Amino acid sequence: MPHRERHRTERVGWLRAAVLGANDGILSTASLVLGVAAAHATHSSVVVAGVAGLVAGSMSMAAGEYVSVHSQADTEQADLKLERAELKTNPKAELNELAAIYVARGLEPALAQQVASQLMARDALGAHARDELGISAAFSARPLQAALASAGSFAVGAALPLVVTTIAPQASLIPLVSGTALLFLALLGGLAAHVGGAGVTTGTIRVTFWGALAMALTAGVGALFGTVAT
């Protein structure tokens, strides 16, 4: 039976976008709600601000991820186009270039030349894309996938503090939203670390600390401006 290994790097494309979106959704929506609530706004105004933050944030995440990842994809395609032209005009130099890469990795020159020849005979562009440019199927840019993962995960993350905001009474809105948001962030940090193969405790503490700092600063600004406006 063939031995197949599943590596966590295969998840890096969607995992990064999903974790970033969910974390940003929880944190930005909770911070927005806390800032508006600390400025002594009415409960309905706080809820409206949270809904607006969810919609605007989802669209912003989708657009930002799509544009940024598409820029990476454009760069990859430009490099592949250049490599394709070089393979057509000067295949001997490209063969020697690929063999030199394998020599630098530890192969004997004769063996490196043989390996490069066999790989180029099968898929010259694929060999150079992988070993010279560092472009592979697992790490290639996928703009639409990143955009959808970021927007969807942001909406899910933002919905969590928004639900708490909707059902929480006005008097206890700030402690309930901040407490549950920190809990959500801790769970997300632990889950992301587990899926990525990192330390769960470290991931949880890291996400929770920065989330608490961001919410505290936002609430402080809201309270300051609310006092000034009053």
TASUL-V492032 format. One record per backbone hydrogen bond with DSSP energy under -0.5 kcal/mol. CO is the residue of the C=O (numbers start at 0). NH is the residue of the N-H. Records with the same first field share a line. If there is no record, write none. Layout:
CO=NH, NH
//
This chain:
1=3
4=6
6=9
7=10
8=11
10=14
11=15
12=16
13=17
14=18
15=19
16=20
17=21
18=22
19=23
20=24
21=25
22=26
23=27
24=28
25=29
26=30
27=31
28=32
29=33
30=34
31=35
32=36
33=37
34=38
35=40
36=39
41=45
42=46
43=47
44=48
45=49
46=50
47=51
48=52
49=53
50=54
51=55
52=56
53=57
54=58
55=59
56=60
57=61
58=62
59=63
60=64
61=65
62=66
63=67
64=68
65=69
66=70
67=71
68=72
69=73
70=74
71=75
72=76
73=77
74=78
75=79
76=80
77=81
78=82
79=83
80=84
81=85
82=86
83=87
84=88
85=89
89=93
90=94
91=95
92=96
93=97
94=98
95=99
96=100
97=101
98=102
99=103
100=104
101=106
102=105
107=111
108=112
109=113
110=114
111=115
112=116
113=117
114=118
115=119
116=120
117=121
118=122
119=123
122=126
123=127
124=128
125=129
126=130
127=131, 132
128=134
133=135
135=139
141=145
142=146
143=147
144=148
145=149
146=150
147=151
148=152
149=153
150=154
151=155
152=156
153=157
154=158
155=159
156=159, 160
157=161
158=162
159=163
160=164
161=165
162=166
163=167
168=171
169=172
171=175
172=176
173=177
174=178
175=179
176=180
177=181
178=182
179=183
180=184
181=185
182=186
183=187
184=188
185=189
186=190
187=191
188=192
189=193
190=194
191=195
192=196, 197
193=196
198=202
199=203
200=204
201=205
202=206
203=207
204=208
205=209
206=210
207=211
208=212
209=213
210=214
211=215
212=216
213=217
214=218
215=219
216=220
217=221
218=222
219=223
220=224
221=225
222=226
223=227
224=228
225=229
//
